[in-house]
Amino acid sequence: MFPTGSSSRTLCGWGYRDTTETGWSWIMSYGYQQVSGAFFIGSFGTRANGGGMGDDVGQDNSWPAYTWAHVCLCFVESTRSATLYLNGTLIAQEVKSTWNIPSSSVLVGRLGAQIFIPYPDEFFN
């Protein structure tokens, strides 16, 4: 069972970007497609991204095409801090006061109907 509400959590996984296209790409997610209602890791073009759906944390130009990357998103309930790591390096950190993730199915390679990362690998919570 994955943490829900505003509980502390960490979501990590490996993914491979095999395209130069922009757009959303998912490694793993859970929650729902509503603002601050999903917890996910992936990318938006070359931006490594993690988030709460519409209230994300990420770093532009951090994940080039045709590369594997280890993406980790940590959320700490007591400080409301969201921290995103790419290949073990902290790349973004923000306070997220509205994240409240409902219980849902865990999705690999997608968020709702949006699909991506053709090579997701090795996930852990």
Wavefront OBJ file of the C-alpha trace (Angstrom):
o trace
v 0.000 0.000 0.000
v 1.316 3.411 -0.919
v 1.058 6.401 1.452
v -1.979 8.641 0.945
v -3.134 12.090 2.032
v -0.213 14.276 3.025
v 1.864 11.414 4.502
v 5.607 11.321 3.903
v 6.628 9.194 0.926
v 9.405 8.448 -1.560
v 8.982 7.119 -5.078
v 11.991 6.067 -7.169
v 12.534 4.340 -10.484
v 14.684 4.007 -13.573
v 13.534 5.210 -16.971
v 14.962 5.626 -20.463
v 14.094 8.580 -22.692
v 14.187 7.246 -26.256
v 12.923 10.396 -27.948
v 13.710 14.062 -28.446
v 10.009 14.935 -28.410
v 8.508 17.186 -25.782
v 5.501 16.193 -23.761
v 4.752 14.185 -20.640
v 6.482 10.889 -19.982
v 5.760 8.742 -16.937
v 7.863 6.205 -15.082
v 5.346 5.523 -12.332
v 2.373 7.186 -10.669
v -0.512 6.819 -8.272
v -3.420 9.044 -7.299
v -5.761 10.756 -9.752
v -5.466 13.275 -12.571
v -6.512 16.256 -10.469
v -4.449 19.203 -9.215
v -2.263 18.092 -6.285
v -3.925 14.665 -6.425
v -1.292 12.456 -8.069
v 2.216 11.454 -7.052
v 4.487 10.608 -9.968
v 7.981 10.555 -11.445
v 8.864 11.066 -15.100
v 9.707 13.869 -17.487
v 8.299 16.682 -19.575
v 10.611 16.758 -22.566
v 14.112 17.160 -21.110
v 12.729 18.291 -17.736
v 13.023 15.587 -15.058
v 9.755 15.938 -13.182
v 7.950 14.697 -10.136
v 4.786 15.900 -8.745
v 1.336 16.277 -7.506
v -0.406 16.865 -10.874
v -0.397 20.532 -11.851
v 1.816 21.396 -8.879
v 5.081 19.740 -9.875
v 8.757 20.005 -9.020
v 11.480 19.598 -11.663
v 14.522 20.927 -13.461
v 14.619 21.998 -17.119
v 17.255 20.437 -19.414
v 18.238 17.832 -16.833
v 17.363 14.590 -18.692
v 18.663 14.393 -22.278
v 17.194 12.024 -24.854
v 18.616 8.522 -25.306
v 19.768 8.189 -21.696
v 18.800 6.128 -18.676
v 18.136 8.023 -15.446
v 17.272 7.186 -11.867
v 14.544 9.555 -10.665
v 13.552 9.851 -7.004
v 10.879 12.104 -5.494
v 10.678 12.511 -1.707
v 7.916 14.293 0.171
v 8.214 15.043 3.906
v 4.913 15.663 5.683
v 6.325 17.705 8.614
v 7.975 20.316 6.354
v 5.717 19.840 3.277
v 8.982 19.681 1.304
v 9.171 17.924 -2.079
v 12.681 17.027 -3.238
v 13.549 15.617 -6.666
v 16.765 13.702 -7.328
v 18.186 12.696 -10.693
v 20.928 10.061 -10.629
v 21.469 10.755 -6.921
v 21.842 14.533 -7.304
v 19.305 16.920 -5.783
v 17.949 18.954 -8.719
v 14.838 20.651 -7.308
v 13.148 21.314 -3.985
v 9.932 23.168 -3.161
v 7.322 23.441 -0.413
v 4.042 21.838 -1.529
v 1.282 22.824 0.884
v -1.595 21.415 -1.173
v -0.432 17.870 -1.990
v -3.109 15.439 -0.783
v -2.899 12.134 -2.627
v -5.929 9.791 -2.562
v -5.647 6.003 -2.487
v -5.616 4.498 -5.978
v -4.025 1.945 -8.254
v -0.300 2.211 -8.920
v 0.426 2.722 -12.615
v 3.723 1.841 -14.284
v 4.587 3.830 -17.406
v 1.485 5.991 -17.247
v -0.638 8.534 -15.366
v -4.340 8.041 -16.004
v -4.783 7.673 -19.771
v -1.392 9.242 -20.585
v 1.269 6.652 -21.394
v 5.016 6.854 -21.787
v 8.387 5.565 -20.769
v 8.766 2.484 -22.931
v 11.539 1.138 -20.721
v 10.594 1.687 -17.068
v 12.654 -0.447 -14.740
v 13.165 -1.167 -11.036
v 10.675 0.750 -8.873
v 10.490 1.134 -5.146
v 8.531 3.035 -2.544
l 1 2 3 4 5 6 7 8 9 10 11 12 13 14 15 16 17 18 19 20 21 22 23 24 25 26 27 28 29 30 31 32 33 34 35 36 37 38 39 40 41 42 43 44 45 46 47 48 49 50 51 52 53 54 55 56 57 58 59 60 61 62 63 64 65 66 67 68 69 70 71 72 73 74 75 76 77 78 79 80 81 82 83 84 85 86 87 88 89 90 91 92 93 94 95 96 97 98 99 100 101 102 103 104 105 106 107 108 109 110 111 112 113 114 115 116 117 118 119 120 121 122 123 124 125
